[in-house]
Amino acid sequence: MISGLMRGGLWLLQLFPPSVAWLLAGGISRLFYWSGGKVARITRLNLQVCYPRLDERQLRTLCLASLRHMALLAFEFAQLAYWHEDKLLGQIKQVQGRDLLDQAFADERGVLLLVPHFGNWEILCAFLGKHYTLAALYAPPKLAALEPVIVDARERYQAQMFPIDTGGIRSLIRLLKQGQLVAILPDQVPDQNAGTYAEFFGQPALTMNLTHRLISRNSPTVLMGSVQRQRDQHGYHYVVRFEQGPEAAADEAAADEAATLRGINQAIEGIVARAPEQYQWEYKRFKRPPGGKQASIYRRQ
């Protein structure tokens, strides 16, 4: 029943064009912010920690903008689930660094594409699935009934989705060895035993060491991928970018894990700097502080 309700809700959301979705998302952001709910509180806390020099007015403006972009993700996921491929991909008006990806894919060494929670990262499933052989990891939702809805939407465009577990990781290692394209969201918070602390916006953040494992075992080409929204007369469109991964990650198996993870976090910071409001600050990126010696910033005082 829950799965059916979600599919119905997504079908309704996909009816709204980007211009209307932008306006509705603005109203939703103000509702979230002024109600003082959990999502707004987490967003504000993350921004305070990562941008400590913002004054109150700047903090409020950036928080509202971030909540608006978060709300847009619901409309965009509905589009991923129901829009025709040509209509969906027609929103991509520019692709930068495509030659880097094409060359890496042609080398048949395997491509590890690191895609942070920035802009509409979901649309990369459609773009990459159409042009390449794509495999990606996903974190199963807490509500199991929602998993088939999420996986079905992402696999509509021939992408192979694997859960973040032992079997999924083995599948990714195998596909990289076969020279395939593998995408990972490197800023997901891992379990304590599956991560290493690396600085992120000046804060120690538990960062998944899976990326280093894949690099050291397979020596793939490492690239960064992102999708940024750009406002236009129709609401907004997308700019897709592919860029070289951090130097530490390119140093093949000799790369030090700490250096690799710090380099990846720095690369994410560079992407976020282009449009800080489009990063998913609603996510508890610092929820597992080091050593257990300090309380999580998200715990109510």
Steps between C-alpha positions, in 0.01 A plus 500: 500500500779741590674424171179569310445830680853612421463410133175694489660799667791496257261479206328816622827686560628424149207698357653830614740668252827642638361855513216392730723263698737791569218713640353218708844410634543860612177480700600165648840640607335786691259257665789280613706794621243695694348189657840429653484129421777241498604548137545876539686453828748253348555726199567799720740307725701370205527846348605653831778242536622519140458876449567648845550854365144539372295758684139428595352646182740312274439178693123532466523575127727203430290270719179593313672453164632159605155388615356609165750287309431210735127527423575497127650152536153356559372641170816391321483145630141484374624611159767228510228245576244606238625743235595378155875475453512776234305741718707426808840522331384805305539697820879452476618798298875463544744215569851603600792257509325236292830432323658401833230242563506367143877457507492333842223263390688416177818415695315199651679538835170562670363839602416594858268801485456681832170690514430711811154596631495815289231632267294231329743209520212260423485603135847354446337154516313585183783680321767240577269203450414624150860542384707256707477178700435630851500335841439685826456441871202616702414507868177302557232721660398440860149419375547180297178553303656805332805315368341359181357842413843664530687223318243479219530875432880489490513187283260631235801609296698174508701588811585205727432581866663309787435547873790605721581158641763230450333364186454843347862598561624174347291568193652847464854366532425241231351759264793738546737216410295452185558865406150621581377833637414501871342794682512562875371780723818549706346727764264241645577437868620139536484270800775565752703199385472594132640851513795721587487855629599764246459874515191640330442876517743513790322229699592133555248298300474122489565428132443167327825314436333297225626752246861438601445124492363515147786723386778295659362166377405598147695818404205646307484850359343718769271784396262736678147544366241765584173643373428867574169678456500825302205739508335594170167623364357149529594464864843335476713260300808290573874522438682165530872504582765230497837590650828337593497334840739613775871441441531268800234272350686494169815365662378145446558244775776707664251763616474538876143445623490817709638707212252344256198570720611853582556564129150375419347723767695797364369425151145496637563832672607645164175385338291635788676839475336560159152504651498428877120507511486194275686270737280276717564668834191320635712184531669424836852495357663534845275264693785268607763720671847352558586304810154533651647775716267773385128508453357513151423855392150381412412397856262745661656676794 
